[in-house]
């Protein structure tokens, strides 16, 4: 597995797995990395940071893959590691500025200019949220987790999830009022 990014040279990290666990881990990584990268990108707002986050999470679970996969569905476990690693990173560096989304790649489809404009505005508004608020929005509305599940993933109380969600939605409404056009409040 290659590890690097953010100006660091890539280096090969060898993770020891049992022979039958190795195939399962490789299969999981191949199948689920794109989805994990999308979630990580929404959390970080930067492709390189997203890749680093996913790699860090996968390196953390690799040595325990046999036990994790024996329990059954590994996706929730891996996503919990991913989100907790993200939370740990912004707890370690609370003053770190959130990297902005200067450009959001959009498919070019005729007649959808307004949707693209709203989507770009929403991406820029997400950049202006605090890291915890952004994590809550991604978990609650992109991952469709309940308040309790979000609290469990982030290692905080349900009340914190509720307050951070309310603050984030209020800020998003102020930053992107076009999202509410045609919606009765």
QUIGI-V336660 format. One line per field, one symbol per residue. phi: phi as a letter, one per 20 degrees, with the letter a starting at -180 (. if undefined). A space follows every 50 residues. Layout:
phi: ???
//
This chain:
phi: .ecrolneffcededecfgffgfffffffffdggfffffffffembffff ffffffffffegfdggfffffpfegffffffgfffffffeffcfeffffe efbdfcfecfndfffffffffffffgfeffgfffffffffdeemefffff fffemceffffffffffffffffffcfffefndfd
//
